[in-house]
Amino acid sequence: MPASAAGAVRGRFAQTLAIARRAWYNEEKRPQGRAACVRGGPRFPLPPARACWGLYLKLLVTGGAGFIGSNFLFYMREKHPQTELVCLDKLTYAGDAETLAPFCGAPGFAFVRADVADGAALDAALEEHRPDAVVHFAAESHVDRSIADPSVFVRTNTAGTQALLEACRRHGVERFHHVSTDEVYGDLDGTEERSAEDAPLRPSSPYAASKAGADLLCAAYARTYGMFVTVSRSSNNYGPYQFPEKLIPRMVVSALRGEPLPVYGDGLQVRDWLHVRDHCAAVDRILRAGRAGRVYNVSAHCERRNIDVVRLILEELGLPLSRIRHVADRPGHDRRYAADASRLREELGWEPETAFAAGLRAAVRWYLAHRPWWEHILSGEYQSAYARLFAPGR
Ligand SMILES: NC(=O)c1ccc[n+]([C@@H]2O[C@H](COP(=O)([O-])OP(=O)(O)OC[C@H]3O[C@@H](n4cnc5c(N)ncnc54)[C@H](O)[C@@H]3O)[C@@H](O)[C@H]2O)c1
C-alpha cells in the first residue's frame, strides 16, 4: 500500500478510536452492540474485533484489591464488559488478591503489583498498559492506623496521589478520577448542616488530612496543567469485601466469633452510610459525564448513630444487646459527618439504589455466608494469594 494510503487508513482508524472513546464517556448516547458499528457508527471500513463502540476504553484502577476498588472492578466488568481493566495495587495488609481470583486469566484484565508512590513503577505500568483513564482508590484508609503512624498516610495518600498525577500527566492519560472522603470536611457536630463541595476543608485525623492534601493536589494539577481531573468525596461505605477492621464487618465478625462488640465511647457518633455499589455507580457516572476540575460529594443522605448500627447488626444476628462493650474513645473522634450530594444528583442524575436497612441486612448475610473469606484475612493467609494468582511466571 502506498505511504499516503496507509496514512489515510491510520488517520481514519485514529478518528474511529476518538469517536468510540467519546461515545464511551457519554454512554447514554452510545449505540449498543456490533450492529451499532454499522448503523450508528462511522461509515468507513472498521477493523473487525475492536471496532464496536466502547471497546476502546481501558481503565487503570489503583487500590483494586481493596474494599471499594474490588467492588468497582466487579461493577465495571458487569456493567461494561468490554472495558479493559488494569488493577494496580501494592497489596498492603488491606489488599487481598484472592478477592480478584475471578479475574485470574480473564481477557481484558491485568494486575500490576506496584506502589502509587513509586514514579518509576508507575511509568512502567502506564507505558505498558496505556490506559485512557485512571481511577485512584489506593490509599491507607483506616483512621486508627493513621493515629498510630501518620507518616505512611502522608506517603501513600498525599505523595502517592501526586506521583500518580505526575505520571498521568507525563503519559497523557485523558482522565484522572480521585476517590476521596467526606472526612476532609471535618466534624459537623452540633449542626444540622451538610457539607457542600465548596465547604472549607477542616480534617481532624491524619487520615483525613492526608486525603485533603491529595484533593488539593488534584485541584492544582487540573488548574496548572489543564489535566482532566475529577474528585469524589464519599461518605462511609459498607458492603462485601470490607476489611474486618472497619465498623460494620468488625462488629459482624466479633459477633460471629462470640466476642464482645467494641463500641467507641458513647457510640453516639453519626456517620452517613452508603452502599458500596451505589458508590461504584457514582464513580462510573462521574468518569463518563463529570466536568473537568469538579468535585462531587457522594452520599445517600443516610445518617445513623454508630450504636444504632451495632444494635441493628445484633438484631439481624438474633443476638442480645448485652454483647456490646463500650471502650475508650478514639482521640479527636469526629462526632458527625454529612455530605450534601445535590450536585451529583442534579448534574449527573445519580441516585442511590440501596436502602440502608436492606443493604445492611444483605451485608450482614454476606459476612455470614463468606466466613472463609474473613477467616483467611484474620489468619493472614491471604497475603500469599498474589503469588498464586497473578505473579509473573506463576
Ligand atoms: N471505606 C470507606 O468507607 C471510604 C469512604 C470514603 C472514601 N474512601 C476512599 O476510598 C478509597 C478506597 O477505600 P477502601 O475502603 O476500599 O480502602 P482499603 O483499605 O480497603 O483498600 C486500599 C487498597 O489500596 C491499596 N494500597 C494501599 N497503599 C498503596 C500504595 N502505596 N500503592 C498501591 N496500592 C496501595 C491496598 O493494598 C488496598 O488494596 C480510599 O481512597 C479511601 O480514602 C473510603
The ligand as an SDF file (V2000), in Angstrom:
LIG
                    3D

 44 48  0  0  0  0  0  0  0  0999 V2000
  -14.2270    2.7780   53.0310 N   0  0  0  0  0  0  0  0  0  0  0  0
  -14.9270    3.9010   53.0830 C   0  0  0  0  0  0  0  0  0  0  0  0
  -15.9410    3.9710   53.7660 O   0  0  0  0  0  0  0  0  0  0  0  0
  -14.4700    5.1120   52.2930 C   0  0  0  0  0  0  0  0  0  0  0  0
  -15.2810    6.2450   52.3040 C   0  0  0  0  0  0  0  0  0  0  0  0
  -14.8860    7.3470   51.5430 C   0  0  0  0  0  0  0  0  0  0  0  0
  -13.7410    7.2970   50.7980 C   0  0  0  0  0  0  0  0  0  0  0  0
  -12.9660    6.1950   50.8180 N   0  0  0  0  0  0  0  0  0  0  0  0
  -11.7410    6.1870   49.9920 C   0  0  0  0  0  0  0  0  0  0  0  0
  -11.9210    5.1620   49.0280 O   0  0  0  0  0  0  0  0  0  0  0  0
  -10.6650    4.5760   48.7100 C   0  0  0  0  0  0  0  0  0  0  0  0
  -10.7170    3.0790   48.9140 C   0  0  0  0  0  0  0  0  0  0  0  0
  -11.0540    2.8140   50.2630 O   0  0  0  0  0  0  0  0  0  0  0  0
  -11.1880    1.3180   50.7900 P   0  0  0  0  0  0  0  0  0  0  0  0
  -12.0590    1.3460   51.9740 O   0  0  0  0  0  0  0  0  0  0  0  0
  -11.5040    0.4260   49.6670 O   0  0  0  0  0  0  0  0  0  0  0  0
   -9.6830    1.0590   51.2610 O   0  0  0  0  0  0  0  0  0  0  0  0
   -8.9620   -0.3210   51.5950 P   0  0  0  0  0  0  0  0  0  0  0  0
   -8.0550   -0.0110   52.7280 O   0  0  0  0  0  0  0  0  0  0  0  0
   -9.9350   -1.4250   51.7160 O   0  0  0  0  0  0  0  0  0  0  0  0
   -8.0960   -0.6310   50.2860 O   0  0  0  0  0  0  0  0  0  0  0  0
   -6.9920    0.1560   49.9230 C   0  0  0  0  0  0  0  0  0  0  0  0
   -6.2800   -0.5430   48.7900 C   0  0  0  0  0  0  0  0  0  0  0  0
   -5.1810    0.3000   48.3940 O   0  0  0  0  0  0  0  0  0  0  0  0
   -4.0080   -0.4950   48.3080 C   0  0  0  0  0  0  0  0  0  0  0  0
   -2.8570    0.3660   48.6320 N   0  0  0  0  0  0  0  0  0  0  0  0
   -2.5550    0.9290   49.8230 C   0  0  0  0  0  0  0  0  0  0  0  0
   -1.4090    1.6130   49.7310 N   0  0  0  0  0  0  0  0  0  0  0  0
   -0.9900    1.5070   48.4460 C   0  0  0  0  0  0  0  0  0  0  0  0
    0.1180    2.0050   47.7350 C   0  0  0  0  0  0  0  0  0  0  0  0
    1.0500    2.7660   48.3350 N   0  0  0  0  0  0  0  0  0  0  0  0
    0.2420    1.7270   46.4180 N   0  0  0  0  0  0  0  0  0  0  0  0
   -0.6990    0.9440   45.7980 C   0  0  0  0  0  0  0  0  0  0  0  0
   -1.7430    0.4180   46.4410 N   0  0  0  0  0  0  0  0  0  0  0  0
   -1.9080    0.6980   47.7450 C   0  0  0  0  0  0  0  0  0  0  0  0
   -4.1940   -1.6060   49.3240 C   0  0  0  0  0  0  0  0  0  0  0  0
   -3.3720   -2.7220   49.0440 O   0  0  0  0  0  0  0  0  0  0  0  0
   -5.6750   -1.8940   49.1680 C   0  0  0  0  0  0  0  0  0  0  0  0
   -5.8940   -2.8210   48.1230 O   0  0  0  0  0  0  0  0  0  0  0  0
   -9.6350    5.2670   49.6100 C   0  0  0  0  0  0  0  0  0  0  0  0
   -9.0130    6.2670   48.8530 O   0  0  0  0  0  0  0  0  0  0  0  0
  -10.4620    5.8670   50.7280 C   0  0  0  0  0  0  0  0  0  0  0  0
   -9.8460    7.0230   51.2260 O   0  0  0  0  0  0  0  0  0  0  0  0
  -13.2910    5.0910   51.5690 C   0  0  0  0  0  0  0  0  0  0  0  0
  1  2  1  0
  2  3  2  0
  2  4  1  0
  4  5  1  0
  4 44  2  0
  5  6  2  0
  6  7  1  0
  7  8  2  0
  8  9  1  0
  8 44  1  0
  9 10  1  0
  9 42  1  0
 10 11  1  0
 11 12  1  0
 11 40  1  0
 12 13  1  0
 13 14  1  0
 14 15  2  0
 14 16  1  0
 14 17  1  0
 17 18  1  0
 18 19  2  0
 18 20  1  0
 18 21  1  0
 21 22  1  0
 22 23  1  0
 23 24  1  0
 23 38  1  0
 24 25  1  0
 25 26  1  0
 25 36  1  0
 26 27  1  0
 26 35  1  0
 27 28  2  0
 28 29  1  0
 29 30  1  0
 29 35  2  0
 30 31  1  0
 30 32  2  0
 32 33  1  0
 33 34  2  0
 34 35  1  0
 36 37  1  0
 36 38  1  0
 38 39  1  0
 40 41  1  0
 40 42  1  0
 42 43  1  0
M  CHG  2   8   1  16  -1
M  END
$$$$
